[in-house]
Amino acid sequence: MNSEQASASDHQLFPLIANIKAGLQALFFWRISPEERNINWSQLILLTLLSLAIRFACDFAYVGLNGELSVFGLPGALFILPVMLFAASVVARMASQTEKTLLLLITFSAINVSYEVCHFILQRLFHQNLIRAFIPRSRNIPENLMTGWLALSCGIAAVRLTGLQASKKIAAVLLTILFIGAPLSQIYVNRTLWAQPYDENESDGWKNYNILSSEDIFYLQPKLLENELAAVKPGDKAGINLYFVGVAGYSSQDVFMKEVEYVSQQFNKRYSTTDHSVTLINNSKTAAKKPIASTTSLLLSLKQVGATMDTDKDILFLYLTSHGSSDHKFSLDFGSMKFNELNPQRLRKILDESGIKHRVIVVSACYSGGFIDALKNSDTLVITSAAAEKTSFGCSNDADFTYFGKAYFEEALQKTDSFTEAFDLAKPVIAAREKEDDYTPSDPQIFIGDNIKTSLAEFSRQMTLARVAKTAAAFRQAPSASEKEKIHLPAPVATSAPASLPKNNAESNHLQAAQKLVALLQVEAMVLQGVTQCKESVKSRTPESIVKTNPNYFRGITPQSALWPKVSEAYKNYFDETCDYMDSEGYTMAMAQVYSSTLSPQELSNIIEFYSSPLGKKMTTANMAATQAMQNETTAHMTTVSEKANARFIERLSELAALEKRSRDAGQPIQKPWWRFW
């Protein structure tokens, strides 16, 4: 290289360094001066190339040596250049200094160079959990906030370089933020210059994404929906039937499909919805087996359910899970297929057209709280995974449940039949998980109409009675006592349901009355009192007192041994396990069955009337106190008698052991009497 070439290179290099320095200063809102830099088109080209080089280096750092050059990302990487040119032109015209358009464009480009480096560093620090406490969301750096930083720094730099009047400064900054920030944050472009090599599996994934374009699948869909709806059968006319309709709306993430499939199976088993169930799923894995989830398929499904069920008493459980938007639209998405929009008003219209009266509607999606106002009425329970202005979490292709789905269906509904109690159990669990992950609380919402409370209370009672009858039958048919012990009898039916509830058959009413009598007698409290007393009795006969009577009782371990605390703990655990033989649920159910089989309905009614009266309640309270006193006296007496009896037993056992030892030592073992042959 000759001296002239070197001089030309230096002529471009040093102004470039000055421009980079100015861009770094402007990014952090420091003042810069145009006189320090060389403003020409070659500088813009060099800054643009440098920005591309940084973008390439960032991609390379993420992908590694196994990547390959991606020219498809070049237009996206250059997308910022016309965006900044437009913003520079607008501000220059506002200042009546169009000659400074190139100055502003070069300044914006220099700021972008420093921004790319800072953005990459912050991402790396974040993924290494070094700045998590300073970021409001735990999974991704808020890109809109980062883009806003870039746009704001460009706006402030433009105002300072053009010397705008005070009245125009704020407008110029806001316009710069709008013209730079809005396109970069709202328009997705591929900026990747170094990417993973092409994978045939990804091609298969694209085919699966557009699987509805396949002729076979396209023409199969009407038949799948027809078969799904034909499987919906009328329910038992004697009681309330639950009908389940599940909708998994978003095809590109398996979590929604997994949730609907799980809930459908859960309801089939727990609520007997096998012949009362419809599932609509957008997913390539089920496209050949299940009807897709569209507004039309949901409309037809709900109409079929409404025509099949007894709308005067049966209940619909509608579960919708997908993504949601801030304007409260439920996402129905499957490849390139265009579905009709599903919003709260449209869903309410579909439900009303179906004729279904009693409704439980659960919407799991971001901003799903916006569905409540449109759906609520006195016959409807509405539960949403988030408030109207909040997002919900857990939408991942690898996850089996969203945060809401796991807490509500997999955990809470395993503990109760009540859909409202399950919500109360699930909400704090969701909040705790979101707090652990540094997420803004989703704040799940619930609305319950006055009339649906009655229907759900009766349905819950009916489910409990059905399980009681089933368990009692299994108990009676168990071949042995050990098999009977393995059967867990359900808890009694709640007695606080409204008196206006519709009645079941005579047998169920009889058992229900017997359970109410058991509840009034406070038998469960007595049993639990007995368990407590049994466990307290261990304190009256301590391991130390036992060792005094029989030093070898604990295999030679004494209070002086280092293992003595463990012996004391094992002794206590032994009594705890022994005392737990008293199962309050089993006892109360067994008593209820005896009362229902030995007392007539009228006799039960008379007894219940007495124990519900002030005198009867006083009698129950006195009986509880008397039982407690009896247990205390029995325990105290038992302890004294047990210690004396145990001492006599040990003494007699020692005598017999000594006699046996003397006989063996003398070679004359004690002979059994002639009449003992065993």
C-alpha positions in Angstrom: 0.0 0.0 0.0 1.5 3.4 -1.1 1.3 6.5 1.0 -1.7 8.0 -0.9 -3.7 4.8 -0.3 -2.8 4.8 3.4 -3.8 8.5 3.6 -7.2 7.8 2.0 -7.7 4.9 4.4 -6.9 7.0 7.4 -9.1 9.7 6.0 -12.1 7.4 6.2 -11.1 5.5 9.4 -10.6 8.3 11.8 -14.0 10.0 11.0 -15.6 6.6 11.4 -14.2 6.3 14.9 -15.4 9.8 15.6 -18.9 8.9 14.4 -18.9 5.7 16.5 -17.9 7.7 19.5 -20.7 10.2 18.9 -23.2 7.4 18.5 -22.2 5.9 21.8 -22.5 9.3 23.5 -25.9 9.9 21.9 -27.2 6.5 22.9 -26.6 7.4 26.6 -28.1 10.9 25.9 -24.8 12.9 26.0 -24.4 16.0 23.8 -22.5 15.7 20.6 -21.2 18.2 18.1 -21.3 17.8 14.3 -18.0 19.7 13.8 -16.1 16.7 15.2 -17.2 14.3 12.4 -16.9 13.9 8.7 -20.4 13.7 7.2 -20.5 12.0 3.8 -22.0 9.0 2.1 -19.0 6.8 2.6 -19.4 7.2 6.4 -23.0 6.0 6.1 -21.9 3.0 4.1 -19.1 2.1 6.6 -21.5 2.4 9.5 -24.0 0.2 7.7 -21.4 -2.4 7.0 -20.2 -2.3 10.6 -23.8 -2.7 11.8 -24.2 -5.8 9.6 -20.9 -7.2 10.9 -22.0 -6.8 14.5 -25.4 -8.4 13.7 -23.4 -11.3 12.1 -21.1 -11.6 15.1 -24.1 -11.7 17.5 -25.8 -14.5 15.5 -22.5 -16.4 15.3 -22.2 -16.2 19.1 -25.6 -17.7 19.6 -25.5 -20.4 16.8 -21.8 -21.4 16.9 -19.6 -23.0 14.3 -22.3 -25.4 13.1 -24.3 -22.6 11.5 -24.3 -21.3 7.9 -24.6 -17.9 6.2 -28.3 -16.8 5.8 -28.7 -14.2 3.0 -32.5 -14.3 3.6 -31.9 -12.2 6.7 -30.0 -9.4 4.9 -33.2 -7.4 3.9 -34.4 -7.6 7.5 -31.0 -6.5 8.8 -31.1 -3.5 6.5 -34.7 -2.7 7.3 -33.7 -0.1 9.9 -31.9 2.0 7.3 -35.0 3.3 5.4 -36.8 3.7 8.7 -34.1 6.0 10.1 -33.9 7.8 6.7 -37.6 8.7 6.9 -37.3 9.9 10.5 -34.2 12.0 9.7 -36.0 13.6 6.8 -39.0 14.5 8.8 -37.0 16.1 11.6 -34.8 18.0 9.2 -37.9 19.4 7.4 -39.4 20.4 10.7 -36.2 22.4 11.4 -36.1 23.8 7.9 -32.6 22.3 7.6 -32.9 19.7 4.9 -29.2 19.9 4.4 -28.8 18.1 7.7 -30.7 15.0 6.7 -27.5 13.1 6.0 -26.0 14.3 9.3 -29.1 13.0 11.2 -29.1 9.7 9.3 -25.4 9.1 10.0 -26.0 9.9 13.7 -28.9 7.5 13.9 -26.7 4.8 12.2 -23.9 5.4 14.6 -26.3 5.2 17.6 -27.6 1.9 16.1 -24.1 0.5 16.0 -23.6 1.1 19.8 -27.2 -0.1 20.4 -26.6 -3.5 18.7 -23.6 -4.1 21.0 -25.4 -3.0 24.1 -28.4 -5.1 23.2 -26.3 -8.2 22.7 -24.5 -7.7 26.1 -27.8 -7.2 28.0 -29.2 -10.4 26.4 -26.2 -12.4 27.4 -26.3 -11.0 31.0 -30.0 -11.8 31.2 -29.7 -15.4 30.0 -27.0 -15.9 32.6 -29.5 -14.6 35.3 -27.2 -11.7 36.2 -29.7 -8.9 35.7 -33.0 -10.8 36.4 -33.9 -8.6 39.4 -33.9 -5.5 37.2 -36.2 -7.0 34.4 -39.9 -7.1 34.9 -40.4 -10.4 33.0 -38.3 -13.4 33.5 -38.2 -15.1 30.1 -37.2 -12.4 27.6 -35.8 -8.9 27.7 -38.7 -6.5 26.9 -37.9 -5.7 23.3 -40.3 -2.8 23.1 -38.5 -1.2 26.0 -35.1 -1.7 24.2 -36.5 -0.4 21.0 -37.9 2.6 22.8 -34.4 3.3 24.2 -33.0 3.4 20.7 -35.8 5.6 19.3 -35.6 8.1 22.2 -31.9 8.5 22.0 -32.2 9.2 18.2 -35.0 11.8 18.9 -33.0 13.7 21.5 -29.9 13.6 19.4 -31.9 15.0 16.4 -33.3 17.9 18.4 -29.9 18.9 19.7 -28.2 18.7 16.3 -30.9 20.8 14.5 -31.3 23.3 17.3 -35.1 23.2 17.1 -37.2 25.8 18.8 -38.6 24.9 22.2 -42.1 24.6 20.8 -41.1 22.0 18.3 -38.7 19.9 20.4 -41.2 17.6 22.1 -43.0 17.1 18.7 -39.8 16.2 17.0 -38.8 13.7 19.7 -42.2 12.1 19.7 -42.2 11.8 15.9 -38.8 10.2 15.9 -39.9 7.7 18.5 -43.0 7.0 16.4 -41.2 6.6 13.0 -38.3 4.5 14.4 -39.9 2.7 17.4 -43.2 1.7 15.8 -41.9 -0.1 12.7 -39.1 -1.9 14.6 -41.4 -3.1 17.4 -44.5 -3.9 15.4 -43.2 -5.3 12.2 -41.5 -8.7 12.3 -38.5 -9.1 10.0 -35.9 -11.8 9.8 -32.5 -10.3 10.7 -30.6 -13.5 11.1 -27.3 -13.6 9.1 -25.9 -16.8 10.6 -28.4 -19.6 11.2 -28.7 -23.3 11.9 -28.4 -25.4 8.7 -31.6 -26.4 6.9 -33.2 -29.4 8.6 -35.6 -31.7 6.8 -37.6 -32.1 10.0 -38.4 -28.4 9.8 -39.8 -29.0 6.4 -42.0 -31.7 7.8 -43.1 -29.3 10.5 -44.1 -26.8 7.8 -46.1 -29.5 6.1 -47.8 -30.3 9.4 -48.5 -26.7 10.0 -50.4 -26.6 6.7 -51.9 -30.1 7.0 -55.4 -28.8 6.4 -54.3 -28.0 2.9 -54.0 -31.7 2.3 -57.0 -32.9 0.2 -57.5 -36.0 2.4 -57.6 -34.0 5.7 -59.7 -31.2 4.2 -62.5 -33.6 3.1 -62.2 -35.7 6.2 -63.1 -32.9 8.6 -66.9 -32.8 8.0 -67.0 -36.5 8.7 -64.9 -36.2 11.9 -67.2 -33.5 13.2 -70.3 -35.5 12.3 -69.0 -38.6 14.2 -68.0 -36.5 17.2 -71.5 -35.0 17.5 -73.2 -38.3 16.8 -71.4 -39.8 19.9 -73.2 -37.3 22.2 -76.1 -39.2 23.9 -79.0 -38.1 26.2 -78.2 -38.5 29.9 -79.9 -40.0 32.9 -83.3 -38.4 33.3 -83.3 -38.9 37.1 -80.4 -36.7 37.8 -78.2 -33.8 36.5 -75.9 -34.7 33.6 -72.7 -32.7 32.8 -71.8 -32.1 29.2 -68.2 -31.2 28.3 -67.1 -29.2 25.2 -63.3 -28.6 25.0 -61.7 -26.2 22.5 -57.9 -26.1 21.8 -57.6 -23.1 19.5 -53.9 -22.6 18.6 -52.3 -25.3 16.5 -48.6 -24.4 16.7 -48.2 -25.2 20.4 -49.1 -28.6 21.7 -49.9 -27.4 25.3 -53.5 -26.5 24.3 -54.1 -29.9 22.7 -52.7 -31.7 25.7 -54.8 -29.7 28.1 -58.1 -30.4 26.3 -57.3 -34.1 26.0 -56.4 -34.3 29.7 -59.5 -32.5 30.8 -61.7 -34.6 28.6 -60.4 -37.8 30.0 -60.5 -36.4 33.6 -64.2 -35.5 33.1 -65.0 -38.8 31.5 -63.7 -40.5 34.6 -64.8 -38.1 37.3 -68.1 -36.7 36.0 -69.2 -39.5 33.7 -69.1 -37.4 30.5 -68.0 -40.3 28.2 -71.2 -40.0 26.1 -71.6 -36.3 26.7 -68.3 -35.0 25.5 -67.0 -33.0 22.4 -63.4 -32.0 21.8 -62.4 -29.6 19.0 -58.6 -29.4 18.5 -56.4 -27.4 16.2 -53.2 -29.4 15.9 -51.5 -31.4 13.2 -51.2 -34.4 15.5 -55.0 -34.8 15.7 -56.1 -33.4 12.4 -56.9 -36.9 11.1 -58.7 -38.0 14.3 -60.5 -35.0 15.8 -62.6 -32.1 14.3 -60.8 -28.8 14.1 -61.6 -25.9 16.4 -63.4 -23.2 14.5 -66.2 -20.8 15.2 -68.5 -22.9 13.0 -67.6 -26.2 14.6 -68.1 -24.7 18.0 -71.5 -23.4 16.9 -72.6 -26.8 15.6 -71.2 -28.6 18.6 -73.1 -26.4 21.1 -76.3 -26.7 19.1 -76.0 -30.5 19.1 -75.3 -30.6 22.9 -78.3 -28.2 23.5 -80.6 -30.4 21.4 -79.4 -33.6 23.3 -79.3 -32.5 26.9 -82.2 -31.7 29.2 -81.8 -27.9 29.2 -84.0 -27.6 32.3 -81.4 -29.3 34.6 -78.3 -30.5 32.8 -75.1 -28.4 32.8 -72.6 -27.5 30.1 -68.9 -27.3 31.0 -67.2 -25.3 28.1 -63.4 -25.1 28.3 -61.6 -22.9 25.8 -57.8 -22.7 25.9 -55.6 -20.8 23.5 -53.8 -17.4 23.0 -55.8 -14.3 23.5 -55.4 -10.7 22.4 -55.7 -7.4 24.3 -58.9 -6.6 22.4 -60.4 -9.9 23.8 -60.3 -12.1 20.8 -59.8 -15.9 21.4 -57.3 -17.2 18.9 -58.5 -19.9 16.5 -55.4 -20.6 14.3 -54.4 -23.6 12.2 -51.8 -22.9 9.5 -53.1 -20.8 6.6 -56.7 -21.6 7.4 -58.8 -18.4 7.9 -61.3 -18.8 10.7 -64.2 -16.6 11.7 -63.4 -14.4 14.7 -64.4 -15.6 18.2 -64.9 -12.8 20.7 -67.0 -12.6 23.9 -70.1 -11.2 22.0 -69.9 -13.9 19.4 -69.5 -16.6 22.0 -72.5 -15.3 23.9 -74.6 -15.3 20.8 -73.6 -18.9 20.0 -74.5 -20.1 23.5 -77.8 -18.3 23.4 -78.6 -19.9 20.0 -77.8 -23.3 21.4 -80.6 -23.1 24.0 -78.3 -24.3 26.8 -79.4 -22.7 30.0 -77.0 -23.9 32.8 -73.4 -23.0 31.8 -69.9 -23.3 33.3 -67.5 -21.5 31.0 -63.7 -21.6 31.6 -61.6 -19.5 29.3 -57.8 -19.9 29.6 -56.1 -17.3 27.5 -54.3 -13.9 27.9 -56.8 -11.1 28.6 -59.6 -13.7 29.1 -61.2 -11.6 31.8 -62.7 -9.5 29.0 -65.1 -12.4 28.4 -66.9 -12.2 31.7 -69.2 -9.2 31.1 -70.5 -10.6 27.9 -71.1 -14.1 29.2 -72.4 -13.6 32.7 -76.0 -14.1 33.8 -77.7 -15.8 36.7 -77.4 -19.2 35.2 -73.7 -19.0 34.3 -70.4 -19.6 36.1 -67.5 -17.9 34.2 -63.9 -18.5 35.2 -60.9 -16.9 33.3 -57.2 -17.5 33.7 -56.4 -13.8 33.6 -58.0 -10.4 34.2 -59.2 -8.4 31.2 -55.9 -6.4 31.1 -53.5 -9.2 32.2 -51.6 -12.0 30.4 -51.5 -15.6 31.5 -48.5 -17.9 31.3 -47.3 -21.3 30.5 -47.9 -21.5 26.7 -45.1 -23.7 25.6 -44.8 -26.4 23.0 -43.0 -28.6 25.6 -45.4 -28.0 28.5 -48.3 -30.4 29.4 -50.3 -27.6 31.0 -50.5 -23.8 31.2 -50.0 -22.4 34.6 -53.8 -22.1 35.0 -54.5 -25.5 33.5 -52.1 -27.3 35.9 -53.3 -25.5 39.0 -57.0 -25.8 38.3 -57.5 -29.1 36.5 -54.6 -31.3 37.4 -54.3 -30.2 41.1 -57.5 -28.4 42.4 -60.1 -30.5 40.8 -58.5 -33.7 42.2 -59.4 -32.4 45.6 -63.0 -31.2 45.1 -66.1 -31.7 42.9 -66.9 -28.0 43.2 -65.8 -25.8 40.3 -65.8 -22.7 42.5 -63.8 -24.3 45.3 -61.3 -25.5 42.7 -60.9 -21.9 41.6 -60.3 -20.8 45.2 -57.6 -23.5 45.6 -55.9 -22.8 42.2 -55.7 -19.0 42.4 -53.0 -18.8 45.1 -51.0 -21.6 43.5 -50.9 -19.7 40.2 -49.9 -16.5 42.0 -47.1 -18.2 43.8 -45.7 -19.8 40.6 -45.9 -16.4 38.8 -44.1 -14.7 41.7 -41.4 -17.4 41.6 -40.9 -16.7 37.9 -41.0 -12.9 38.3 -44.1 -12.6 36.2 -46.7 -9.9 36.5 -49.7 -11.6 38.3 -52.3 -12.8 35.8 -55.1 -12.3 38.4 -57.6 -15.1 37.4 -61.3 -14.0 37.6 -64.6 -15.7 38.5 -68.2 -14.8 38.2 -71.0 -17.0 39.6 -74.7 -16.4 38.9 -77.2 -16.9 41.7 -79.2 -19.7 39.9 -76.2 -21.7 38.8 -75.1 -22.0 42.5 -78.2 -24.1 43.2 -77.6 -26.4 40.1 -73.9 -26.9 40.9 -74.7 -27.6 44.6 -77.2 -30.3 43.7 -74.8 -31.7 41.1 -72.0 -31.9 43.7 -74.4 -33.7 46.1 -75.4 -36.1 43.4 -71.8 -36.9 42.5 -71.0 -37.6 46.2 -74.1 -39.8 46.6 -73.2 -41.8 43.5 -69.6 -42.4 44.8 -71.0 -43.3 48.2 -73.3 -45.9 46.7 -70.6 -47.3 44.5 -68.1 -47.5 47.4 -70.7 -49.0 49.8 -71.5 -51.7 47.2 -67.8 -52.5 46.9 -67.5 -52.5 50.7 -70.3 -55.1 51.0 -68.9 -57.2 48.2 -65.3 -57.2 49.5 -64.4 -60.9 50.2 -62.4 -60.3 53.4 -61.8 -57.8 56.2 -58.4 -56.9 54.8 -60.0 -56.1 51.5 -62.6 -53.9 53.2 -59.9 -51.9 54.9 -58.5 -51.0 51.5 -61.8 -49.3 50.5 -61.9 -45.6 51.3 -65.4 -44.4 52.0 -66.2 -40.9 50.8 -67.0 -38.1 53.1 -70.7 -37.4 53.9 -72.7 -35.2 51.7 -72.8 -31.5 52.8 -76.0 -30.6 54.6 -76.0 -26.9 53.8 -77.5 -27.1 50.4 -80.7 -25.1 49.8 -83.9 -26.8 50.8 -85.5 -26.1 47.4 -83.2 -28.5 45.6 -84.9 -31.2 43.5 -85.1 -34.6 45.2 -83.4 -37.8 44.1 -84.9 -41.3 44.5 -86.2 -42.5 47.9 -83.1 -44.5 48.7 -80.8 -41.6 48.2 -83.0 -39.3 50.3 -83.0 -41.9 53.1 -79.2 -42.2 53.1 -79.0 -38.4 52.9 -81.2 -38.1 56.0 -79.0 -40.6 57.9 -75.9 -38.6 57.0 -77.5 -35.5 58.3 -78.3 -37.2 61.6 -74.6 -38.3 61.9 -73.5 -34.8 61.2 -75.9 -33.4 63.9 -74.6 -35.9 66.4 -71.0 -34.7 65.7 -69.8 -38.2 65.4 -66.8 -37.2 63.2 -65.7 -34.7 65.9 -65.9 -37.5 68.5 -63.8 -39.8 66.4 -61.2 -37.2 65.8 -61.3 -36.4 69.5 -60.6 -40.1 70.2 -57.7 -40.1 67.8 -56.2 -37.1 69.6 -56.7 -38.7 73.0 -55.1 -41.9 71.8 -52.0 -40.0 70.5 -51.9 -38.1 73.8 -51.8 -41.3 75.8 -48.3 -42.0 74.6 -47.1 -39.1 76.8 -48.3 -40.9 80.0 -46.1 -44.0 79.3 -42.8 -42.8 78.1 -39.9 -44.8 76.7 -37.9 -43.9 79.8 -40.6 -45.4 82.1 -40.6 -48.6 80.0 -36.8 -49.0 80.3 -37.0 -48.8 84.0 -39.4 -51.8 84.0 -37.7 -53.7 81.2 -34.1 -52.5 80.4 -34.0 -54.8 77.3 -37.3 -53.7 75.9 -35.6 -51.5 73.3 -33.0 -54.1 72.3 -30.5 -52.8 74.9 -30.7 -49.1 73.8 -31.0 -46.9 76.9 -31.5 -43.1 77.5 -27.7 -42.9 77.8 -27.3 -44.0 74.1 -26.7 -41.5 71.3 -29.6 -43.2 69.5 -32.1 -42.6 72.2 -33.8 -39.6 70.5 -34.4 -41.8 67.5 -35.9 -44.5 69.7 -38.3 -41.9 71.2 -39.3 -40.7 67.8 -39.9 -44.2 66.5 -42.0 -44.9 69.7 -44.1 -41.8 69.1 -44.6 -42.7 65.4 -45.7 -46.2 66.4 -48.5 -44.7 68.5 -49.5 -42.2 65.8 -49.8 -44.9 63.2 -51.7 -47.2 65.6 -54.2 -44.5 66.6 -54.9 -43.6 63.0 -56.9 -46.9 62.7 -59.9 -44.7 63.4 -61.0 -43.3 60.1 -63.6 -40.6 60.7 -64.9 -40.7 57.2 -65.4 -44.5 57.3 -67.0 -44.4 60.7 -69.5 -41.7 59.8 -70.5 -43.4 56.6 -70.8 -46.8 58.4 -73.1 -45.2 61.0 -75.2 -43.5 58.3 -75.7 -46.8 56.5 -76.8 -48.5 59.8 -79.2 -45.6 60.6 -80.7 -45.7 57.1 -81.2 -49.5 57.3 -82.6 -49.6 60.9 -84.7 -46.4 61.0 -87.6 -45.5 58.8 -87.6 -42.1 57.0 -90.2 -40.8 59.4 -88.2 -41.9 62.4 -85.1 -40.3 61.0 -87.1 -37.1 60.4 -88.3 -37.0 64.0 -84.9 -37.6 65.4 -83.3 -35.0 63.1 -86.0 -32.5 64.2 -85.1 -33.1 67.9 -81.3 -32.8 67.4 -81.9 -29.7 65.3 -83.8 -28.0 68.2 -82.0 -26.0 70.9 -82.5 -28.8 73.4 -81.1 -31.3 70.9 -78.1 -29.2 70.2 -77.5 -28.8 73.9 -77.8 -32.5 74.3 -75.2 -33.0 71.6 -72.8 -30.5 73.2 -73.2 -32.2 76.6 -72.7 -35.6 75.0 -69.4 -34.4 73.5 -68.2 -33.1 76.8 -69.2 -36.4 78.6 -67.4 -38.4 75.9 -64.3 -36.3 76.4 -64.5 -36.8 80.1 -64.9 -40.6 79.6 -62.0 -40.8 77.3 -59.8 -38.8 79.7 -60.8 -41.1 82.6 -60.3 -44.2 80.5 -56.9 -43.1 79.4 -55.7 -42.2 82.9 -57.1 -45.5 84.3 -55.7 -47.5 81.4 -52.2 -46.0 82.0 -52.2 -47.0 85.6 -53.6 -50.5 85.0 -51.4 -51.0 82.0 -48.2 -50.2 83.9 -49.2 -52.5 86.8 -50.2 -55.3 84.4 -47.0 -54.9 82.4 -44.9 -55.0 85.6 -46.6 -58.2 86.7 -46.2 -59.7 83.2 -42.5 -58.8 83.1 -42.0 -60.3 86.6 -43.8 -63.5 85.7 -41.9 -63.7 82.4 -38.6 -63.3 84.2 -39.5 -66.1 86.6 -40.4 -68.5 83.8 -37.3 -67.6 81.9 -35.2 -68.3 84.9 -37.0 -71.6 85.5 -36.4 -72.6 81.8 -32.7 -71.7 82.1 -32.2 -73.8 85.3 -33.9 -76.7 83.7 -31.7 -76.5 80.6 -28.5 -76.0 82.6 -29.4 -79.1 84.6 -30.0 -81.1 81.5 -33.6 -81.8 82.4 -35.8 -79.8 80.1 -39.3 -79.3 81.4 -41.7 -81.9 79.9 -45.1 -81.0 78.5 -48.1 -82.5 80.3 -49.4 -85.8 78.8 -52.5 -84.0 77.5 -50.5 -81.4 75.5 -50.0 -82.6 71.9 -49.3 -79.2 70.3 
